[in-house]
Amino acid sequence: MKGYLILEDGSVFEGESVGADVETISEFVFNTSMTGYVEVLTDPSYAGQSVVMTYPLIGNYGICYEDQESAQPYVKGFIVNELARLGSHFRKNKDLKDYLIEHNIPCIQGIDTRYLTKLLRNKGCMNGMITTTCYKDLTDVLKKIKSYHMKDVVKKTTCLKPYTIGKGDKKVALYDFGAKKSIARCLVDRGIEVSIYPASTPASVILEGCYDGIMLSNGPGDPSENIEIIQEMKKLANSRLPIFAICLGHQLMALAHGFQTKKLKYGHHGSNHPVKDMNNGHVYISTQNHNFVIDEESIDKDVAKPWFINVNDQTIEGLQYIHKNIKTVQFHPEACAGPLDTEKLFDEFEKMMEGK
């Protein structure tokens, strides 16, 4: 069966439909990872988006449930150059095609993903439609595509009620804005008890819980739309408790201090992004998945200073707050999927809690 990708600029790509036979509209981004498609599919930060994989062959090791970053996939669509017919790996639970169909995710193969990626790089992220219908007139279709907007995606990805995992002397409250499960795992592996809370949890609940530290997770969407959450982050920031934040959490904490965010042209999505530690000049390879960054010009230098910067485009990848026990990063130190270069930041968070 033929499948079509229609972008808001009127570009039409034809390929073979190899996923669920459903029509969907979403924002399209590209991911430069060579592996880790299971983690990409199940990363809640992709809620409301479809992903174009730049690596030419996807699915060659199938799906392993242990690698999932959440209980379900969150991408709305998947575009690949070639989908492996059979996955080959001793940990495999299912082939990728069957997984996509099971979770009602449309996928097209046979598209020139190299050309498509260049188009998204040149024009920026665009809305688009995946369909098996060959539309002769795109007038109404393009109107629908252009009107699409991601809304309430944090509410759709956060947990419904609090729960606790792990045991340890130190206790951390983890705000779930659409958290990858590896964040909690990295804490539990260090002997920390982690209590995970919904994104709407009032700061007072956390501050009354006698926690040693607070972790703010990753998540999807435009950070500035989370007005109520930002107000609660202001209360946490003034609590003097150690706080470590990742991705969306990093952005929300910046907004709580009066800084501004801006949308990148095509975002950072992949497991091969270099970041530089401004404290020692070391460069690490990181996993990233975000469309928004902190506007450096909006940062009050008396409040915070850059901790990491992106080597490719010099954007802010981390902040250290002056006179506060708060550190935040834009990338993913839990590194699933991706290199383990920056997982040591969880050790740094543990040290932050020693002097709370």
C-alpha positions as CSV (number, residue, x, y, z in Angstrom):
1,M,0.0,0.0,0.0
2,K,1.3,3.5,-0.9
3,G,1.8,6.0,1.9
4,Y,2.2,9.8,1.5
5,L,3.8,12.5,3.6
6,I,2.4,15.9,3.0
7,L,4.2,18.9,4.5
8,E,2.7,22.3,5.2
9,D,4.9,23.9,2.5
10,G,3.1,21.7,-0.1
11,S,5.9,19.1,-0.5
12,V,4.6,15.6,-1.1
13,F,6.6,12.4,-0.5
14,E,5.5,9.0,-1.7
15,G,6.6,5.7,-0.2
16,E,5.2,2.5,1.2
17,S,2.9,2.4,4.2
18,V,4.4,-0.2,6.6
19,G,2.7,0.9,9.9
20,A,-0.8,1.4,11.0
21,D,-3.3,2.5,8.3
22,V,-4.3,5.7,10.0
23,E,-4.2,9.4,8.9
24,T,-2.4,11.7,11.3
25,I,-1.2,15.3,11.5
26,S,1.7,16.3,13.6
27,E,4.9,18.3,13.8
28,F,7.8,16.7,12.0
29,V,11.4,16.6,13.4
30,F,14.4,14.5,12.4
31,N,16.6,12.3,14.7
32,T,20.2,11.7,13.9
33,S,20.7,8.6,16.1
34,M,22.0,5.4,14.4
35,T,20.4,3.2,17.1
36,G,17.9,3.6,19.9
37,Y,14.7,3.8,17.9
38,V,12.9,2.0,20.7
39,E,13.8,4.7,23.1
40,V,12.8,7.4,20.5
41,L,9.4,5.8,20.0
42,T,8.7,5.7,23.7
43,D,10.2,9.1,24.8
44,P,7.3,11.2,26.1
45,S,9.1,14.3,24.9
46,Y,8.0,13.4,21.3
47,A,4.3,13.7,22.2
48,G,2.6,15.5,19.3
49,Q,5.4,14.9,16.9
50,S,6.4,12.5,14.2
51,V,10.0,11.5,13.7
52,V,12.2,11.2,10.6
53,M,15.1,8.8,11.2
54,T,18.2,9.9,9.3
55,Y,20.0,6.5,9.6
56,P,19.0,4.5,6.4
57,L,18.0,1.2,8.1
58,I,15.8,1.1,11.1
59,G,14.4,-2.0,13.0
60,N,17.2,-4.4,12.4
61,Y,17.2,-5.5,16.1
62,G,13.5,-5.4,16.6
63,I,11.7,-4.2,19.8
64,C,12.9,-5.1,23.3
65,Y,10.4,-4.1,25.9
66,E,13.1,-3.5,28.5
67,D,14.4,-0.6,26.4
68,Q,11.1,1.3,26.5
69,E,11.3,4.7,28.2
70,S,7.6,4.6,29.0
71,A,4.7,2.2,29.0
72,Q,3.7,3.2,25.5
73,P,5.1,4.9,22.4
74,Y,4.3,8.6,22.1
75,V,5.4,9.5,18.5
76,K,2.4,10.2,16.2
77,G,4.2,8.9,13.1
78,F,7.5,7.4,11.9
79,I,9.4,8.0,8.6
80,V,12.3,5.7,7.6
81,N,14.3,5.1,4.5
82,E,14.1,1.3,5.0
83,L,12.3,-0.7,7.7
84,A,14.0,-4.0,8.4
85,R,11.6,-6.9,7.7
86,L,12.9,-9.0,10.5
87,G,14.7,-7.9,13.7
88,S,17.6,-10.1,14.8
89,H,18.6,-9.9,18.5
90,F,18.5,-12.3,21.4
91,R,16.5,-9.8,23.5
92,K,13.9,-9.1,20.8
93,N,10.3,-9.3,21.9
94,K,8.7,-8.2,18.6
95,D,9.5,-6.9,15.1
96,L,9.3,-3.1,14.7
97,K,6.5,-3.3,12.0
98,D,4.2,-5.3,14.3
99,Y,4.9,-2.9,17.2
100,L,3.9,0.1,15.1
101,I,0.7,-1.5,13.9
102,E,-0.1,-2.7,17.5
103,H,0.2,0.9,18.8
104,N,-1.6,2.5,15.8
105,I,1.4,4.4,14.6
106,P,1.6,5.1,10.8
107,C,5.0,4.6,9.2
108,I,6.3,5.2,5.7
109,Q,9.4,3.6,4.2
110,G,11.0,4.3,0.8
111,I,11.2,8.0,1.3
112,D,14.4,9.8,0.5
113,T,15.1,10.7,4.2
114,R,18.3,12.5,3.3
115,Y,16.5,15.0,1.1
116,L,13.6,15.3,3.6
117,T,16.1,16.0,6.4
118,K,17.8,18.7,4.4
119,L,14.4,20.2,3.7
120,L,13.6,20.3,7.5
121,R,17.0,21.8,8.2
122,N,16.6,24.5,5.6
123,K,13.0,25.4,6.3
124,G,12.7,24.3,9.9
125,C,10.3,21.9,11.7
126,M,7.0,21.7,9.8
127,N,3.6,20.3,10.4
128,G,2.7,17.4,8.1
129,M,0.3,14.6,7.4
130,I,0.9,10.9,7.0
131,T,-1.8,9.3,4.9
132,T,-2.6,6.4,2.5
133,T,-5.0,8.7,0.6
134,C,-3.7,10.2,-2.7
135,Y,-5.2,13.7,-2.5
136,K,-5.6,15.4,-5.9
137,D,-6.4,18.8,-4.3
138,L,-4.3,19.8,-1.3
139,T,-6.1,23.1,-0.6
140,D,-8.2,21.8,2.4
141,V,-5.5,19.4,3.5
142,L,-2.9,22.1,3.8
143,K,-5.3,24.2,5.9
144,K,-5.8,21.4,8.3
145,I,-2.0,20.7,8.5
146,K,-1.1,24.4,9.1
147,S,-3.7,24.7,11.8
148,Y,-2.3,21.9,13.9
149,H,-0.9,22.9,17.3
150,M,0.4,20.7,20.1
151,K,-1.7,21.3,23.2
152,D,-1.7,20.1,26.8
153,V,1.0,17.5,26.0
154,V,2.5,17.6,29.5
155,K,-0.9,16.7,31.0
156,K,-1.1,13.8,28.5
157,T,2.3,12.4,29.4
158,T,2.6,12.9,33.2
159,C,1.7,10.1,35.7
160,L,-1.8,10.2,37.2
161,K,-0.9,9.7,40.8
162,P,2.3,9.7,43.0
163,Y,4.3,6.5,43.5
164,T,7.6,5.5,45.0
165,I,10.4,3.2,43.7
166,G,13.7,2.2,45.2
167,K,15.0,2.3,48.8
168,G,17.8,4.3,50.3
169,D,18.9,6.8,52.9
170,K,18.4,9.8,50.5
171,K,15.0,10.6,49.2
172,V,14.3,12.5,46.0
173,A,11.0,13.9,44.7
174,L,10.8,13.6,40.9
175,Y,8.4,15.9,39.0
176,D,7.1,13.9,36.1
177,F,6.5,16.3,33.1
178,G,6.7,13.3,30.7
179,A,9.7,11.6,32.3
180,K,11.8,8.9,30.7
181,K,11.9,6.0,33.1
182,S,15.7,5.9,32.9
183,I,15.9,9.1,35.0
184,A,14.4,7.4,38.0
185,R,16.5,4.3,37.3
186,C,19.7,6.3,37.4
187,L,18.7,7.6,40.9
188,V,17.6,4.2,42.2
189,D,20.9,2.6,41.0
190,R,22.6,5.0,43.3
191,G,20.7,3.9,46.3
192,I,18.2,6.7,46.3
193,E,14.5,6.4,47.1
194,V,12.5,8.2,44.4
195,S,8.9,9.5,44.8
196,I,7.4,10.4,41.4
197,Y,4.8,13.1,41.3
198,P,2.3,14.3,38.6
199,A,3.2,17.6,36.9
200,S,0.3,19.4,38.6
201,T,1.6,18.7,42.1
202,P,1.7,21.9,44.3
203,A,5.2,22.8,45.5
204,S,3.9,22.7,49.1
205,V,3.3,18.9,48.9
206,I,7.0,18.4,47.9
207,L,8.3,20.9,50.5
208,E,6.4,19.2,53.3
209,G,7.7,15.8,52.3
210,C,11.1,15.9,53.9
211,Y,13.0,15.2,50.7
212,D,16.8,15.5,50.3
213,G,16.5,16.8,46.8
214,I,14.2,17.5,43.8
215,M,14.5,16.3,40.3
216,L,12.7,18.0,37.4
217,S,12.2,15.7,34.4
218,N,12.1,16.1,30.7
219,G,8.8,16.5,28.8
220,P,7.1,17.6,25.6
221,G,5.9,20.9,24.1
222,D,6.5,24.6,24.5
223,P,7.7,25.3,28.1
224,S,6.2,28.8,28.3
225,E,2.7,27.3,28.0
226,N,3.0,25.7,31.5
227,I,2.1,28.8,33.4
228,E,0.7,27.2,36.5
229,I,3.7,24.8,36.8
230,I,6.2,27.7,36.4
231,Q,4.5,29.4,39.4
232,E,5.1,26.2,41.5
233,M,8.7,26.1,40.3
234,K,9.3,29.6,41.7
235,K,8.3,28.3,45.1
236,L,10.7,25.3,44.8
237,A,13.6,27.6,43.6
238,N,13.2,29.7,46.8
239,S,13.2,26.6,49.1
240,R,17.0,26.1,49.2
241,L,16.6,22.4,48.5
242,P,19.0,20.9,46.0
243,I,17.4,20.8,42.6
244,F,18.6,19.1,39.4
245,A,16.6,19.5,36.2
246,I,16.7,17.9,32.8
247,C,15.4,19.2,29.4
248,L,11.9,20.6,30.0
249,G,12.6,20.8,33.7
250,H,15.7,22.9,32.8
251,Q,13.5,25.3,30.8
252,L,10.8,25.5,33.4
253,M,13.3,26.4,36.1
254,A,14.8,29.1,33.9
255,L,11.3,30.6,33.2
256,A,10.7,30.5,36.9
257,H,13.7,32.9,37.3
258,G,12.4,35.3,34.7
259,F,14.5,34.1,31.8
260,Q,13.0,33.5,28.3
261,T,12.9,30.5,26.0
262,K,12.9,30.5,22.2
263,K,12.2,27.8,19.5
264,L,15.1,26.5,17.5
265,K,14.7,26.2,13.7
266,Y,14.8,22.4,13.7
267,G,15.8,21.5,17.2
268,H,18.3,19.0,18.6
269,H,17.3,15.4,18.3
270,G,19.8,12.5,18.5
271,S,22.5,10.8,20.5
272,N,25.5,12.5,19.0
273,H,25.4,16.1,20.1
274,P,28.6,17.6,21.6
275,V,28.3,19.8,24.7
276,K,31.1,21.7,26.4
277,D,31.5,22.0,30.2
278,M,32.3,25.7,30.8
279,N,33.9,24.9,34.2
280,N,36.7,22.7,32.8
281,G,36.5,23.0,29.0
282,H,35.8,19.2,28.5
283,V,33.5,18.2,25.6
284,Y,31.0,15.4,26.0
285,I,28.8,13.6,23.5
286,S,25.1,13.8,24.7
287,T,21.6,12.6,23.9
288,Q,19.2,15.4,23.1
289,N,15.5,15.8,22.2
290,H,14.2,19.4,22.3
291,N,12.9,22.2,20.1
292,F,13.2,25.0,22.6
293,V,16.3,26.5,24.4
294,I,17.0,29.2,26.9
295,D,17.6,32.6,25.3
296,E,21.1,33.5,26.5
297,E,20.4,37.2,26.3
298,S,17.6,36.9,28.8
299,I,19.8,35.3,31.5
300,D,20.5,37.5,34.5
301,K,24.2,37.0,35.1
302,D,23.7,37.7,38.8
303,V,21.3,34.8,39.0
304,A,22.8,32.1,36.8
305,K,25.7,31.3,34.5
306,P,26.1,28.9,31.6
307,W,27.2,25.4,32.7
308,F,27.2,23.7,29.3
309,I,27.0,25.0,25.8
310,N,26.3,23.2,22.5
311,V,29.5,23.0,20.5
312,N,27.6,23.1,17.2
313,D,25.5,26.2,17.6
314,Q,26.6,27.7,20.9
315,T,23.2,27.5,22.5
316,I,22.8,27.0,26.3
317,E,22.9,23.4,27.4
318,G,23.1,23.9,31.1
319,L,22.8,26.5,33.9
320,Q,24.3,26.8,37.4
321,Y,22.4,29.1,39.7
322,I,24.4,31.5,41.7
323,H,23.9,31.4,45.5
324,K,21.4,28.5,45.0
325,N,21.9,24.7,45.1
326,I,20.3,24.4,41.6
327,K,21.9,22.9,38.4
328,T,20.1,22.2,35.2
329,V,20.9,20.7,31.8
330,Q,19.2,20.7,28.5
331,F,20.5,17.3,27.3
332,H,19.8,13.9,28.7
333,P,22.5,12.5,31.1
334,E,20.5,9.3,31.6
335,A,21.6,8.6,28.0
336,C,19.0,6.2,26.8
337,A,19.6,5.7,24.0
338,G,23.0,7.3,23.7
339,P,26.6,7.6,25.1
340,L,27.2,7.5,28.9
341,D,29.5,10.5,28.9
342,T,27.3,12.7,31.2
343,E,25.6,10.1,33.4
344,K,28.1,11.2,36.1
345,L,25.9,14.3,36.6
346,F,23.6,12.1,38.7
347,D,26.6,11.6,41.0
348,E,27.0,15.3,41.1
349,F,23.3,15.7,42.1
350,E,23.9,13.1,44.9
351,K,26.8,15.3,46.2
352,M,24.6,18.4,46.1
353,M,22.2,16.6,48.5
354,E,25.0,15.9,51.0
355,G,25.2,19.5,52.1
356,K,21.5,20.3,51.9
